[in-house]
Amino acid sequence: MTDTKAAPQASGEASSGRQTKKVLAIASAGGHWQQLMMLRPAFAHHDIHFATTLPGLAEEFGAEPATLIPDCNRNRKLEAATTAFAIVRLVRRVRPAIVISTGALPGVMALAAGRFWGARTIWVDSVANAKEMSMSGKQARRVADLWLTQWEDVAELSDAEFAGAVL
């Protein structure tokens, strides 16, 4: 997996004439990553840096540059601390204007770090959560500028925004 250490690129003009922004797109392996990959076209004209938790996953999807981050969950405190440290380092190095995640806990951490350093943050809760926001989604509410669910019923119950489903 590539782990570019180039200096942050300033926003500029894409060939389409749109303003480009540096985007950090992060998701845990599995369904979270699959859904993030389905969102790629929305950010195609931006300078995207990917991050995920499974070695080789980003390359398999042609999602580069990418950084491998340790996975974690709320029950493994030491792993969570290691992941948080890795994400803070990543956000400081990439210096994104936007951080987007489809989950899980590493994505929440990235939104928090991104927001701390002035990035706009977007959370898209998993389509698998048809009854209520996921636990990570509930935590992301505090640090997400745009907090989305893929279910209208969940939006009504949680005050999240519904903008359609990825799947």
C-alpha positions in Angstrom: 0.0 0.0 0.0 1.4 3.4 -0.8 1.9 5.8 2.0 2.8 9.0 0.2 4.6 11.6 2.4 4.4 14.4 -0.1 3.6 17.9 1.2 -0.1 18.8 1.2 -1.3 20.0 -2.2 -3.1 23.3 -2.3 -6.6 23.4 -3.7 -6.6 24.1 -7.4 -8.6 23.9 -10.6 -9.4 20.5 -11.9 -9.5 20.0 -15.7 -13.3 20.3 -15.5 -12.9 23.8 -14.1 -14.2 22.8 -10.6 -12.3 23.7 -7.5 -10.4 20.6 -6.2 -10.1 19.9 -2.6 -8.0 17.4 -0.6 -10.3 14.6 0.6 -9.6 11.9 3.1 -11.9 8.9 2.5 -11.7 6.3 5.3 -13.6 3.1 6.1 -13.1 -0.2 7.9 -12.8 -3.3 5.7 -16.0 -5.1 4.6 -19.3 -3.4 3.9 -18.1 0.0 5.2 -15.3 0.0 2.5 -17.7 -1.3 -0.2 -20.1 1.6 0.4 -17.2 4.1 0.5 -16.1 2.8 -2.9 -19.6 3.3 -4.3 -19.3 7.0 -3.3 -16.0 7.5 -5.2 -17.6 9.1 -8.3 -18.9 12.0 -6.1 -15.3 12.9 -5.2 -13.6 12.0 -8.5 -12.7 15.6 -9.3 -10.9 16.0 -6.0 -7.5 15.0 -4.7 -8.5 11.8 -2.7 -6.4 10.0 -0.2 -7.9 6.7 1.0 -7.4 4.8 4.3 -8.6 1.4 5.4 -7.9 -1.4 7.8 -7.1 -4.4 5.6 -3.8 -4.8 3.9 -4.1 -4.9 0.1 -7.8 -3.8 0.0 -7.1 -0.3 -1.4 -4.9 -1.7 -4.2 -7.6 -4.3 -5.0 -10.0 -1.4 -5.7 -7.4 0.9 -7.4 -7.9 3.3 -4.5 -4.6 5.1 -4.3 -2.8 6.8 -2.7 -3.9 5.0 0.4 -2.7 4.4 4.0 -3.2 1.2 6.0 -4.5 2.0 9.6 -4.9 -0.4 12.5 -8.5 -1.6 13.0 -10.1 -1.2 16.4 -13.4 -1.4 18.3 -14.7 0.0 21.5 -13.9 -3.1 23.5 -10.2 -3.1 22.8 -8.9 0.1 24.4 -5.2 -0.3 23.6 -6.0 -1.0 19.9 -8.3 2.0 19.9 -5.5 4.2 21.3 -3.1 2.9 18.6 -5.6 3.5 15.9 -6.3 7.0 17.2 -2.6 7.9 17.2 -2.2 6.6 13.6 -5.2 8.6 12.4 -4.0 11.8 14.0 -0.7 11.3 12.2 -2.5 10.6 8.9 -4.8 13.7 9.2 -1.8 15.9 10.1 0.1 14.6 7.1 -2.7 14.7 4.5 -4.3 17.9 5.8 -7.6 17.3 4.1 -10.3 19.9 3.5 -12.9 17.2 3.7 -13.0 13.9 5.7 -15.7 11.4 4.7 -16.4 8.0 6.3 -18.9 5.2 6.1 -17.7 3.6 9.3 -16.8 2.2 11.6 -14.9 3.5 14.7 -11.7 4.4 12.8 -13.9 6.6 10.6 -15.3 8.4 13.7 -11.8 9.0 14.9 -10.8 10.4 11.5 -13.8 12.8 11.5 -12.9 14.0 15.0 -9.2 14.6 14.0 -10.2 16.2 10.8 -12.6 18.6 12.5 -10.0 19.5 15.0 -7.7 20.6 12.2 -10.5 22.5 10.4 -11.7 20.0 7.8 -15.4 19.6 6.9 -16.6 16.2 8.0 -19.2 13.8 6.4 -20.6 10.6 7.9 -22.6 8.2 5.8 -24.1 5.5 8.1 -24.2 2.0 6.7 -27.1 0.8 4.7 -27.1 -2.3 7.0 -28.6 -0.1 9.8 -32.2 0.0 8.7 -33.7 0.5 12.2 -31.4 3.0 13.9 -28.1 4.7 13.5 -25.1 2.5 14.2 -23.1 3.0 17.4 -20.3 4.6 15.5 -22.9 6.7 13.6 -24.3 8.0 16.9 -20.8 9.0 18.0 -20.1 10.6 14.7 -23.0 13.0 15.2 -20.9 15.1 17.5 -18.1 15.6 14.9 -19.9 15.4 11.5 -20.8 18.6 9.7 -23.0 16.4 7.5 -24.6 13.4 9.2 -26.3 11.0 6.8 -28.3 7.8 6.9 -29.4 5.7 4.0 -32.9 5.1 5.4 -35.7 7.6 5.5 -37.2 6.0 8.6 -33.9 6.3 10.5 -33.6 9.9 9.4 -37.0 10.7 10.9 -36.0 9.0 14.2 -32.5 10.3 14.5 -32.6 13.8 12.9 -29.9 12.6 10.5 -30.3 13.7 6.9 -31.5 11.3 4.2 -30.1 12.0 0.7 -30.8 8.5 -0.8 -29.1 5.2 -0.5 -25.7 4.2 -1.9 -26.9 0.7 -2.7 
